[in-house]
Structure formats: structure tokens, C-alpha cells
């Protein structure tokens, strides 16, 4: 039971984090607007914190997109190949993405833990900047795990990971074509 709970949380980790960050920075900005408009008072730290929360949101969102197979990629060159070969070619291309991520994880970890000035702090919050820059090794590590996970599902298990947006667009196109055929057919009959 505990093992299943861990995997359920880990499988949806980016989604939970993105929802929390989005909620928190929207509430923070809304409170800032209300404070300015009704009380003529501004929290000096709120915009800076909202900016950092948004940056973290974007990087966790990129990891979540990798999990869904929703990153943009050029695929027109795969048209001449059989459908069974395409996932293998994409998997090979994902190896380059992984190499980039691993190199970036190395560079960002080295920067955060060894090269960043320990006295460098955020302007209004006074928090050491290394805590904000931790998003780089964290997000790129998660993204690498998701790339491996997606390729495992596609290449080993044979599960087709389809970008939810692409699936929705394909469905709308198919329904639109079916609707057009029905309209054309009824006009031709009449």
C-alpha cells in the first residue's frame, strides 16, 4: 500500500507542485493588488517572490510536459518511415536531450553548490540566491527521469504516449470530418 502511494505521488509530482505554485503566486499577486488599491500599501517582497514562484512553476511545468510527451518536436521527416520505426528514432533523438540534461545538471549543481557567491541574496526577501537556483538541477533531473520513463513506456511496453493536446486536436479534426461527411451526404441525398 505504501509503495503504491509513493509511486502515485511521484507519478503526479510535477502536477501537484505546479498546482500549488500557481495557486500560491496568484493569491500572492491578488493580495498585492488588493493591498495597493484599497489600502495604498505595497508589500515590497511579494512581486519578487511571485517571480521566483513563477520561474519554478515554468521549470516544473517543463518536466510535466516531458512526462506527457508534450514537448514540441519536428516530426515531418518521419512520414516515410514505418510507424514501428518512428518511436525508436524519437528515442534515439531523446538520447541527445538526455545528454544535454545531464550536462546541464552537472553545470547547475556545480554552480549552486560551488560557484555561487554565498553572500548573494535576493533584494527584498534576503534569501540566499542558491535556494532559488536549485530549480535548475531539480527540474532537469526530473525531466530526465520523465524522458527515460516515456521512452520505457514507448519502446519496452509498447504504450503510445500521445500529447493530450495533439490527441484533442486529432479528435476535433476527425469529428469535424465526420460532421462534414454527414452534411455532404445529407445534401447529396436531398
C-alpha positions in Angstrom: 0.0 0.0 0.0 2.7 2.5 1.0 4.7 1.6 -2.1 1.7 2.3 -4.4 1.2 5.6 -2.6 4.8 6.6 -3.2 4.5 5.8 -6.9 1.2 7.6 -7.2 2.7 10.7 -5.6 5.9 10.5 -7.7 4.0 10.0 -10.9 2.0 13.1 -10.3 4.7 15.1 -8.5 5.0 17.9 -11.1 1.3 18.3 -11.4 0.9 18.7 -7.6 3.8 21.1 -7.4 2.6 23.2 -10.4 -0.9 23.5 -8.9 0.5 24.6 -5.6 2.9 27.1 -7.1 0.2 28.5 -9.4 -2.3 28.9 -6.6 0.2 30.5 -4.3 1.6 33.1 -6.7 -1.9 34.0 -8.0 -3.1 34.5 -4.4 0.0 36.5 -3.6 -0.4 38.8 -6.6 -4.1 39.2 -5.9 -3.4 40.2 -2.3 -0.8 42.7 -3.6 -3.3 44.2 -6.0 -6.0 44.5 -3.2 -3.4 45.9 -0.8 -2.4 48.6 -3.4 -5.9 49.5 -4.5 -7.7 49.6 -1.1 -5.0 50.3 1.4 -2.4 52.2 -0.6 0.2 49.8 0.8 2.5 47.6 -1.1 4.4 44.5 0.1 7.9 45.0 -1.2 8.7 41.3 -1.3 5.6 39.9 -2.9 6.5 40.6 -6.6 9.9 39.2 -6.2 8.6 36.0 -4.5 5.8 35.7 -7.2 8.5 36.0 -9.9 10.6 33.2 -8.3 7.5 31.0 -7.8 6.6 31.6 -11.5 10.1 30.5 -12.6 9.8 27.4 -10.5 6.3 26.8 -12.0 7.7 27.0 -15.5 10.5 24.5 -14.9 8.3 22.0 -13.1 5.8 22.5 -16.0 8.5 21.6 -18.5 9.2 18.4 -16.6 5.4 17.7 -16.6 5.3 18.3 -20.3 8.2 15.8 -20.8 6.1 13.3 -18.8 3.1 13.8 -21.1 5.3 13.7 -24.2 4.1 17.2 -24.9 7.3 18.9 -25.8 7.4 20.3 -29.3 9.4 18.2 -31.8 9.7 18.2 -35.5 8.2 15.0 -36.9 7.5 15.6 -40.6 10.8 13.8 -41.5 9.3 10.6 -40.0 6.5 10.3 -42.6 8.4 8.0 -45.0 9.3 5.5 -42.2 7.1 2.7 -41.0 5.1 3.6 -37.8 7.0 0.9 -35.8 10.4 2.6 -36.5 9.4 6.1 -35.5 9.4 5.6 -31.7 12.9 4.2 -32.0 14.1 7.2 -34.0 12.5 9.5 -31.4 14.1 7.5 -28.6 17.5 8.0 -30.3 16.8 11.7 -30.6 15.8 11.8 -26.9 19.3 10.4 -26.0 20.7 13.8 -27.2 18.1 15.6 -25.0 19.2 13.4 -22.1 22.9 14.2 -22.7 22.1 17.9 -22.7 20.1 17.5 -19.5 22.9 15.5 -17.7 25.4 18.1 -18.7 23.2 20.9 -17.5 22.5 19.1 -14.2 26.3 18.9 -13.7 26.8 22.6 -14.6 23.9 23.8 -12.5 24.8 21.7 -9.5 28.4 22.9 -9.6 27.2 26.5 -9.9 24.7 26.2 -7.0 26.9 24.3 -4.6 30.4 25.5 -5.5 30.5 28.7 -7.6 27.6 30.9 -6.5 28.6 33.7 -4.1 27.3 32.7 -0.7 26.6 36.3 0.2 24.4 36.9 -2.9 20.9 37.3 -1.6 17.6 38.3 -3.2 16.9 42.0 -3.0 13.7 42.2 -0.9 13.5 38.7 0.6 17.1 38.5 1.8 17.2 34.8 1.0 20.4 33.3 -0.4 20.0 33.0 -4.2 21.3 29.5 -4.3 17.9 28.3 -2.9 16.1 29.9 -5.9 18.7 28.5 -8.4 18.2 24.9 -7.0 15.3 24.7 -9.5 17.8 24.0 -12.3 19.3 20.7 -11.1 15.9 19.6 -9.6 13.9 20.3 -12.7 16.4 18.9 -15.2 16.8 15.8 -13.1 13.0 15.3 -13.0 12.8 16.0 -16.7 15.5 13.4 -17.4 13.6 10.8 -15.3 10.4 11.6 -17.3 12.2 11.3 -20.7 13.5 7.8 -19.6 10.0 6.9 -18.3 8.3 7.9 -21.6 10.8 6.0 -23.7 10.5 3.0 -21.4 6.7 3.0 -22.0 7.0 3.6 -25.7 9.9 1.2 -26.5 9.7 -1.6 -23.9 6.0 -1.7 -23.0 4.6 -0.6 -26.4 2.4 2.1 -24.9 1.9 5.1 -27.2 2.4 8.3 -25.2 0.3 10.9 -27.0 0.4 14.6 -26.3 -3.0 15.4 -24.8 -3.3 18.5 -27.0 -2.5 16.6 -30.1 -5.0 13.9 -29.2 -7.7 16.5 -28.7 -6.9 18.3 -32.0 -6.9 14.9 -33.8 -10.3 14.1 -32.2 -11.7 17.5 -33.2 -10.4 17.1 -36.8 -11.9 13.6 -37.1 -15.3 14.7 -35.6 -15.2 17.7 -38.0 -14.5 15.5 -41.0 -17.3 13.1 -39.9 -19.6 16.0 -39.4 -18.7 17.4 -42.9 -19.2 14.0 -44.4 -22.6 13.7 -42.8 -23.6 17.2 -44.0 -22.3 16.4 -47.5 -24.0 13.1 -47.6 -27.4 14.6 -46.5 -27.1 17.3 -49.1 -26.3 14.9 -51.8 -29.2 12.7 -50.8 -31.6 15.6 -50.7 
